[in-house]
Amino acid sequence: MTVLIAGGGIAGLTMGLTLHQLRIPFHIFESVSKPKPLGVGINLQPPAVRELYALGLESKLDRIGVQTRDYGFYTKTGLEIWTEPRGKHAGYNWPQYSVHRGKLQMMLLGALVQRCGEECISFGNNVRSFTTTASGVELNIKTDNGLKVAEGDFLVAADGIHSAIRAQLHPDEGAPVWGGAIMWRGTTIAEPFLTGASMILAGNNTQRFVCYPISKPDPHSGKAVINWIAERTVDPNTHVEKEDWNRQVGSERFRNDFKDWDFGWINVPELIDGASAIFEYPMVDREPVDFWTRDNTTLIGDAAHATYPVGSSGASQALLDTRVLGAAFREHGINEKAALAYESEIRPMANKVTLANRGNGGPDAIMQMAEDRCKGDFSKLDEMLPMEEREAHALAFKKLAGISVEVTNSSRNIL
Ligand SMILES: Cc1cc2nc3c(=O)[nH]c(=O)nc-3n(C[C@H](O)[C@H](O)[C@H](O)COP(=O)(O)OP(=O)(O)OC[C@H]3O[C@@H](n4cnc5c(N)ncnc54)[C@H](O)[C@@H]3O)c2cc1C
């Protein structure tokens, strides 16, 4: 029994580690020829951290990440709307981590190669399509040397937002959906702000700044790597380049919109000016689909449920998918029944999260609520948006995403 995994990103590598833990043979096919630590910051919620700990990666994760202490929403003038503790500070049994995506990917790859050997993953292998056969599944793969076919018993598609396998399962779907916003992402070496491990979002639905440290402070300079995202809604008729996590641009495209955002405790223009590189990415997601599994093939991670990067859902849910699917393989065997069990547990919730992140259900919608109620005069914030309402809004999303303290702490690690 061999499981073929298309894609060696966050989901694909964790799937490999999970199958190794279960002693199930697997092979990963990754399209890039040489793995590089690409991306900027992402957040891992406590349930995802719990699973990384269960994979024995606790100290490795702590070496590359920062335990997020709190998460705060601010008006565009820098006034606090809602701040809540995170991870262990919020009562979870596990921390929340802010981490560089590329470092996380390299950490997972390093652990996988250490445990399973280099031969468990083939780079420069672009999975084009699959064919269901009497005995399992065949992958059609393009390599630098031409085309090849790989045979296995089951296919787990972890090939990200542009998944070729999802396109084959859902041929009419087309490109990811752009909601009209553009993100500019960067990292800057700077003094940590607030608690030193705070994550903040300021602004509203049409313009916002998100910021958090992704390294511990340097013991000599006291400075840390600060991850930031500046986001603006633009005219929907604007031509946007195809989404590419690695397209570099200059700050002139957006800096002027944030020129007055010096709140005293954080100086946005200074952070933008100090960035080593800035990456532009149109905010896209995928329309939820009504199935992920067919015969001996299923989707996980962004291939299954690409969502806007708000609410820290993307990487966390990708990690959890692998663990739920692994548990289903253990219970039902490596077959469609297992994949359907995984899908029925995750898909309804993940689809709801995708839709919530588009609109008013996401945790950050509280910023637009403040904007709408105060109509520019934030001195009336307490009167216009009572604290109880802010608290209820924050709790509603955690329940929807299945990440409330009670649910997380009451469940042991999945495997
Ligand atoms: C280069 C890169 C940078 C990113 N940077 C950020 C970021 O800064 N912030 C953020 O929030 N999210 C970022 N993401 C997305 C984030 O990693 C995912 O949303 C999340 O972690 C879910 O992981 P995933 O494994 O499902 O998808 P991904 O992490 O996107 O991994 C998919 C993997 O599949 C590979 N792949 C794609 N097509 C094929 C194919 N046909 N055959 C074989 N392999 C294939 C890709 O090379 C990639 O390694 C980035 C993704 C990539 C690929």
The ligand as a Tripos MOL2 file, in Angstrom:
@<TRIPOS>MOLECULE
LIG
   53    58     1     0     0
SMALL
NO_CHARGES

@<TRIPOS>ATOM
      1 C1          5.9520   29.7500   -2.4080 C.3       1 LIG1
      2 C2          4.7790   29.9320   -1.4640 C.ar      1 LIG1
      3 C3          4.7840   31.0230   -0.5960 C.ar      1 LIG1
      4 C4          3.7000   31.2280    0.2610 C.ar      1 LIG1
      5 N1          3.7220   32.2810    1.0990 N.ar      1 LIG1
      6 C5          2.6990   32.4920    1.9430 C.ar      1 LIG1
      7 C6          2.6970   33.6010    2.8350 C.ar      1 LIG1
      8 O1          3.6490   34.3670    2.8680 O.2       1 LIG1
      9 N2          1.6180   33.7890    3.6500 N.ar      1 LIG1
     10 C7          0.5470   32.9260    3.6240 C.ar      1 LIG1
     11 O2         -0.4100   33.1210    4.3630 O.2       1 LIG1
     12 N3          0.5370   31.8510    2.8210 N.ar      1 LIG1
     13 C8          1.5640   31.6220    1.9710 C.ar      1 LIG1
     14 N4          1.5360   30.5490    1.1200 N.ar      1 LIG1
     15 C9          0.3610   29.6420    1.1650 C.3       1 LIG1
     16 C10         0.3930   28.7600    2.3950 C.3       1 LIG1
     17 O3          1.5780   28.0110    2.4630 O.3       1 LIG1
     18 C11        -0.8250   27.8510    2.3360 C.3       1 LIG1
     19 O4         -1.9860   28.6530    2.3110 O.3       1 LIG1
     20 C12        -1.0000   26.9230    3.5420 C.3       1 LIG1
     21 O5          0.1630   26.7260    4.2570 O.3       1 LIG1
     22 C13        -1.5620   25.5740    3.0930 C.3       1 LIG1
     23 O6         -0.4980   24.7800    2.5940 O.3       1 LIG1
     24 P1         -0.5970   23.8180    1.3580 P.3       1 LIG1
     25 O7          0.4990   22.8240    1.5510 O.co2     1 LIG1
     26 O8         -1.9670   23.3490    1.1390 O.co2     1 LIG1
     27 O9         -0.2340   24.7350    0.1210 O.3       1 LIG1
     28 P2          1.1840   25.3230   -0.2880 P.3       1 LIG1
     29 O10         1.9680   25.7080    0.8930 O.co2     1 LIG1
     30 O11         0.8850   26.3490   -1.3140 O.co2     1 LIG1
     31 O12         1.9400   24.0740   -0.9600 O.3       1 LIG1
     32 C14         1.6030   23.5070   -2.2050 C.3       1 LIG1
     33 C15         2.8410   22.7980   -2.7420 C.3       1 LIG1
     34 O13         2.4900   22.0720   -3.8960 O.3       1 LIG1
     35 C16         3.4530   22.3090   -4.9010 C.3       1 LIG1
     36 N5          2.7610   22.1070   -6.1770 N.ar      1 LIG1
     37 C17         1.8800   22.9250   -6.7920 C.ar      1 LIG1
     38 N6          1.4290   22.3660   -7.9200 N.ar      1 LIG1
     39 C18         2.0370   21.1650   -8.0260 C.ar      1 LIG1
     40 C19         1.9630   20.1220   -8.9700 C.ar      1 LIG1
     41 N7          1.1680   20.2000  -10.0400 N.pl3     1 LIG1
     42 N8          2.7200   19.0140   -8.7750 N.ar      1 LIG1
     43 C20         3.5370   18.9100   -7.6850 C.ar      1 LIG1
     44 N9          3.6390   19.8790   -6.7550 N.ar      1 LIG1
     45 C21         2.8880   20.9850   -6.9230 C.ar      1 LIG1
     46 C22         3.9120   23.7260   -4.6480 C.3       1 LIG1
     47 O14         5.1910   23.9720   -5.2060 O.3       1 LIG1
     48 C23         3.9470   23.7670   -3.1260 C.3       1 LIG1
     49 O15         5.1650   23.3220   -2.6090 O.3       1 LIG1
     50 C24         2.5860   30.3230    0.2450 C.ar      1 LIG1
     51 C25         2.6020   29.2270   -0.6360 C.ar      1 LIG1
     52 C26         3.6870   29.0220   -1.4830 C.ar      1 LIG1
     53 C27         3.6840   27.8290   -2.4290 C.3       1 LIG1
@<TRIPOS>BOND
     1     1     2 1
     2     2     3 ar
     3     2    52 ar
     4     3     4 ar
     5     4     5 ar
     6     4    50 ar
     7     5     6 ar
     8     6     7 ar
     9     6    13 1
    10     7     8 2
    11     7     9 ar
    12     9    10 ar
    13    10    11 2
    14    10    12 ar
    15    12    13 ar
    16    13    14 ar
    17    14    15 1
    18    14    50 ar
    19    15    16 1
    20    16    17 1
    21    16    18 1
    22    18    19 1
    23    18    20 1
    24    20    21 1
    25    20    22 1
    26    22    23 1
    27    23    24 1
    28    24    25 2
    29    24    26 1
    30    24    27 1
    31    27    28 1
    32    28    29 2
    33    28    30 1
    34    28    31 1
    35    31    32 1
    36    32    33 1
    37    33    34 1
    38    33    48 1
    39    34    35 1
    40    35    36 1
    41    35    46 1
    42    36    37 ar
    43    36    45 ar
    44    37    38 ar
    45    38    39 ar
    46    39    40 ar
    47    39    45 ar
    48    40    41 1
    49    40    42 ar
    50    42    43 ar
    51    43    44 ar
    52    44    45 ar
    53    46    47 1
    54    46    48 1
    55    48    49 1
    56    50    51 ar
    57    51    52 ar
    58    52    53 1
@<TRIPOS>SUBSTRUCTURE
     1 LIG1         1 GROUP 0 **** ****
